[in-house]
């Protein structure tokens, strides 16, 4: 299975179960910015315990590794669980929505696009991808997040709502990182 095959499979499964979701992370960065390799799919989803049996059926144990306990704990604690396709080494990181103001805003701003041939999917807005990459950079200072942000701004910059990013950068204590990115962008 290739990454985009898994993406199409996940979209079909979540939509058949009526799960609200949007794809973020590397897949969204690639869509709005420059191509690069990724072996995981990051998705934010509004999954409740009522979805567990359906997810387990659609991601069967003979093809996928998915822990029911991990899923239940993630739903209750509003954090993440993984769906792994061992044969390919691909992984879906399913982040349970926190239903806070930022997640509510991200769901309102998602884009319905075709990241893969003839497959419509919900993608995080480019602004929200940038904000989350800044949050991850703050946690681990991985340069890949800054490279993704810079690439995204270079390619899609004229379509980016800079005021929205600045608003959330202030609110989420990311303004120093945002200002450093803007300075870096001026130098390139």
Secondary structure by P-SEA (a helix, b strand, c coil): ccaaaaaaaaaaaaaaabbbbbbbcaaaaaacbbbbbbcbbbbbbbccccaaaaaaaaaccccbbbbaaaaaaaaaaccbbbbbccccccccccccccccaaaaaaaaacccccccccbbbbbccaaaaaaaaaaaaaacccaaaaaaaaaaaaacccccaaaaaaaaaaaacaaaaaaaaaaaaaac
